[in-house]
Every structure is written in C-alpha cells, then in structure tokens.
Amino acid sequence: MSDKIIPYGKQHITDADIKAVVETLQSDFLTQGPKIKEFEEAFASYVGAKYAVAVANGTAALHLNCLALNVQPSDKVITTPITFAASANCIRYCGGEVVFADIDPDTYLLDINKVRELLKASPKGTFKGIIPVDFAGRAVDLEAFRNLAAEYGLWIIEDSCHSPGGYSINSKGEKQNCGNGNYADLAIFSFHPVKHIAAGEGGMITTNDQELYKKLLMLRTHGITKDEASYENPVEFAGGETSYPAWYMEMQELGYNYRLTDFQAALGLSQLQRADDGLARRREIAEKYFNAFKGKSYIKNQSGIIDGHAYHLYVIEVEDRLGLYNYLRENKIFAQIHYIPTHLMPYYKSFGWKEGDMPKAESYYKNCISLPMFPTLTEEEQEFIINKITEYYNG
Ligand SMILES: *Cc1c(COP(=O)(O)O)cnc(C)c1O
C-alpha cells in the first residue's frame, strides 16, 4: 500500500462544511449568535429529545450535568471502567466519589447486575446516580437502568459520545434513540474530530426535563440569567411601563464559560446533515470486519453486528494483542486501544482502586484492539487491514 498512515478514526470535512464555516465567519456573530440555536434544534430533533444545549466539549457537558444534578462532595456515583476518563472525572469535578462497576464481557457495557449488587449492598440513599456509557456505539439498555434507578431514587446521565444515531429497542418494541431523554435525565455528546460529528471541539447535552434545561443554559454562561422573573428591581419607564433594562444580567449561581462558538456550530450543523450516511458506511465496515473474523481461532470476541450500534469503534479481542498492535503499526495501521480501565489510572488508584477490582474490564483490556473505523476508510484500505491481521496470525 501507500505510506499513508491509516488512523483508527478520522473526520471528514466537505466543501459544504467549509462553506458553512466561512459564511458564519463572515456573519455578525462568531459566538452567541443564531447558529447555536439552529444546531441545538437540529440536534435535538435528530436524537428525538425536547431540548439540547451546545457546549464547548463533551467533558464540559458532563461537568455541567453533574452541576445541574447538584452532585455534592462525597456523593457516590456509579460508572463503567471501560470508557474515556471524562465519564468518571465529571463526578470528581464536583467532589463526588466515583464507584466503578464491572462490564458485561459480551457487550462491553456497564453490567446492570453488578450495579444492582452494589445498590443492594448499601442502605438506600448511598448512591446518587449512574453514568452508563454507550461504549463503542452500542446503546445501553436504558429502560432497564431507569427501572433500577427508580427503585433507588437515582438520576442517570447517558454518556452517548460514541453513539449519535444509535438506538436500542425497549420492552414494547419501540426504537429508543441514544440521547432521546426518555429514560436518562440527561445525555451528552462530543464533537471531537474522532467522533461521528466533528466541530473541532464541541459538545451537546440533550434532555426532556425543562428545569434541567434552564439550569444548564444558565450554568453554561457564568450562572448569569436574563430571565426577568428572577429580577427584584424592575425599572419604570416613561409611560408607566414596568420592565427590565437589557443590560441587567444577574449572576444567580457560580457558572462557567462553556459555550460553543457559532462557526463550530455551523460545522457541526453541516456535518449533522450527513450523519446518517456516515452511520450507514460505518455499518458496512463493521459487517466486513465481522465476516472476515467470524469463527477465526485467534478472535476471542468482536463488536459484532448489532442493530442500532453506531460503530464509533470496531473492537476485536485477540491473543497477543501487543504483537498485533505493533505489527499493524509497522504497516502504518494505527489501531488503538480503548481503554485502559479508568479504575487503573494512577489518579483513581490513589483512591484505593486496584488490579483485580474489575476482572471483566481488565480481561477485556488485555485483549482488545480498535480497528480503523471511519466513513472515508476505503475498501482497499480495509482489505489491507484485514490481510495484515490474517497474515499476523497465520504467518
Ligand atoms: C470523547 C468522549 C468524552 C469527552 O468528550 P470531549 O469532547 O473530548 O471532551 C466523554 N466520554 C466519552 C465516552 C468520550 O468518548
């Protein structure tokens, strides 16, 4: 093949994307303009949620969610160890305590039975919430998590960074889009270039809860509100009309500047128009990998063909993972490992987490490797990848 590196994930920028960004750069608003609302409305409609709040990145989205849900120091929140560290870190930003529960080795998702065991083993009220992750793009069964959460009075944040366009099927046979807010209180997405929709940096929160929505809008901009109802001192204008001056912005709470810019929103919006094409292509790539590796002795498990899977990643579990990783790298195929289990990160080890605490996640981590997966991966490139893997194991 060529000497071009094949990464595990990559953005796709079209002329239409560039045009959308340039138009916004030439408009009156670089930030706090109309593109934000447009992107929010289009995104909410895409996932089927009532409200969407665009923010600076997925991590900011998680942080704002924890603030809006009022996570307090030493509040215990449960999440999975197989995710990007931010899914856990947001709890720490508020001083809360991260409690990991192991994954289901077949789905790679947070194992609801492990969560149930944790909840049962402690007095009610010990835990405040759960952050399940649609890891690799596979939708969590949120209906089941909602039923469990209802029993214990917990909130749910769905980390949907891997799954825009993904869905699960509920017990009534209805399609439930990731981030639609029917079971989770809040959901979050990221627009980092390796994710489905690229905006440079960027994030989105979706919800069906109007109160949380309003709170998020305020926290995104310094905790400042222009909501007239909150002002104590209306001004009487000539003619006896009582109103509030436009400069009157009150800071209600300690908020942040977690806004997205308008030119990023324009890029995200333009990318969103092609999201379904990207999903379809990802599915094709997944099918090709699946068929190539099905029944092979060196494959312990793989992502598989799952309806509603958004295929942010295609994971295979193999013997001698490091050897394969290095061999692919020598061939300019930059596969990736997702993820070092969060509980084994030095930061979380400092809280007492250790090797052996999450056996399923740790065993997964020893074998997993994410193969290149992005819509512009060519057929030839994918064949090259498959051939190199086959060659590595068959000599
Ligand atoms: C990417 C990602 C995040 C963080 O998003 P950023 O936009 O990079 O801050 C959080 N959770 C998961 C699962 C992610 O993949």
The ligand as an SDF file (V2000), in Angstrom:
LIG
                    3D

 15 15  0  0  0  0  0  0  0  0999 V2000
  -14.8370   11.8590   23.7580 C   0  0  0  0  0  0  0  0  0  0  0  0
  -15.5010   11.4010   24.9740 C   0  0  0  0  0  0  0  0  0  0  0  0
  -15.7900   12.2480   26.0630 C   0  0  0  0  0  0  0  0  0  0  0  0
  -15.2860   13.6520   26.1600 C   0  0  0  0  0  0  0  0  0  0  0  0
  -15.5800   14.4530   25.0850 O   0  0  0  0  0  0  0  0  0  0  0  0
  -14.6080   15.6890   24.7260 P   0  0  0  0  0  0  0  0  0  0  0  0
  -15.3990   16.4380   23.7200 O   0  0  0  0  0  0  0  0  0  0  0  0
  -13.3450   15.1260   24.1890 O   0  0  0  0  0  0  0  0  0  0  0  0
  -14.4070   16.4610   25.9800 O   0  0  0  0  0  0  0  0  0  0  0  0
  -16.5130   11.7290   27.1190 C   0  0  0  0  0  0  0  0  0  0  0  0
  -16.9210   10.4550   27.1420 N   0  0  0  0  0  0  0  0  0  0  0  0
  -16.6440    9.6030   26.1330 C   0  0  0  0  0  0  0  0  0  0  0  0
  -17.1360    8.1970   26.2120 C   0  0  0  0  0  0  0  0  0  0  0  0
  -15.9150   10.0450   25.0320 C   0  0  0  0  0  0  0  0  0  0  0  0
  -15.6150    9.1970   24.0470 O   0  0  0  0  0  0  0  0  0  0  0  0
  1  2  1  0
  2  3  1  0
  2 14  2  0
  3  4  1  0
  3 10  2  0
  4  5  1  0
  5  6  1  0
  6  7  2  0
  6  8  1  0
  6  9  1  0
 10 11  1  0
 11 12  2  0
 12 13  1  0
 12 14  1  0
 14 15  1  0
M  END
$$$$
